[in-house]
Amino acid sequence: MTISIAQPFKPTDNFILDCGSSSATTSDRKWDGDYQSKFVPSNITTISFSSNPHYLDPSVPVTPYSTARIFNSSSFTYTFPVSEGPKFLRLYFYPATYSDLNANQSFFSVSSNGYSLLTNFSAFLTASFLVQSGSTQVPYFVKEFLIQVKDTQTLNVMFTPSPNSYAFINGIEVVSMPENLYFNAKTPKYVNQITGPGTESDTALENVYRLNMGGGQVSANEDTGMYRSWYPDKKYIFGAATGCTPGYSIPIMYTTETPNYTAPELVYQTQRRMCILADKYNLTWILPVDSGFYYMLRLHFCNIIPEYTKMINMVVFKIFINNQTAEGAADPFTWTPGIGPPIVQRVRDEQVNLADWGKACYRNETLLEIIDPKLHSEIAPGCLMKFGEVANSCLHDEGSERPAMEEVVWGLEFALKLQEAAEKMPENQ
């Protein structure tokens, strides 16, 4: 194992466009305007136009969100000449009123190099959801995709308005990444399935969450040269048990297995861990996602607490994903040689609709799979089956077949009586 110190990755391709702008601007980075840019078609003024938002919220960065390019009649394609290999594609959106076009009337699709990235997409609805769910307090956001560019050495980004609608974009960023960071890397461990799709060169990915556990936000300029943003994890923790968040400013000793561009030192120098009474609760994060997709989780571990080096086989825990066991006995201190070297564990899960999963578990008599593992030894089998029966009856496709509220209440009260009766029963019965 070779140890290295942190050095930023130097991308071979690094383009960042302020869409709708006619000149270069500088904020935290230099943004080039897309008007008369080499990345746009020559008839840009006939198939699109630039616009400014009627109102720019004071919390919204001026660049790139104070200008936008609007497409309201036909498809529009940005073409970036790039080297072969994987790229980050970041799309910046600020849904606002542009040239008397209402934000809630914008629906469009985005594709790139044959991959469908967004379909009948509404930036307005997406921003509204992010604000209402607490994921953000401001109505702007970035959609980040990971795309493998093959021997064409061109990255096309096509915007297509839906019928009687319009498309818009505030900013576009294209940045190279290391060949085996996300694609063609170590085969992930599959959860709730034997096998599944990998991350080969014919796969496109979308980043959904990138969290800094126990720490604060790590800005794009603080990343390892790929301009990734890392966000605090606290708002996603379920319940009052938030654990402890120790932080140590020790040097992170990167290795050939976990190169120095994997994640910044700021990420590895903080952690969230379970403290006293750790065996009495679970430390849980709730991350809303869309159903019907495969999700890859990259779990970063690093021993940053000196006294832990003497605790081999004592810091051991289970990792559950969607109540499925991903790791039965995780011991990060047997995965890394001492203090400082980080490691990344890759896990892949198939996300299904929660209602469909619940009905399948009831039908297959595997309801233990869908409840918190801490309850496995607590809930009586009869009580669990009655709960499942009530829940399943409420999920009928036809509303007329669902029980009345009085029947639901009676069923839940009966399940409670079954639990109370089981608790009173002697253990040997």
Secondary structure, DSSP 4 states (H G I P E B T S, - for coil): --EE-------S-EEEEETT-SS-EESSSEEEE-TT-TTS-TTHHHH-EEE-BS---TTS-HHHHT-EEEE-SS-EEEEEE--SEEEEEEEEE----BTTB-GGG--EEEEETTEEEEEEE-HHHHHHHHHHTTS-SSS-EEEEEEEEE-TT-EEEEEEEEPTT--EEESEEEEEE--TTSSSS-SPPEEESSS------TT--EEE---EETTS--B-GGGSSSS---BEESGGGB-SS---B--B--PPP-EESSS-TTSS-HHHHTB--B--TTGGG----B-----SSEEEEEEEEEE---GGGGG-TTTS-EEEEETTEEEEEEE-HHHHSSSSS-EEEEEEEEEE--HHHHHHHHHHTT-GGGGS-GGGTTTS-HHHHHHHHHHHHHTT-SSGGGSPPHHHHHHHHHHHHHHHHHHHHS-TT-
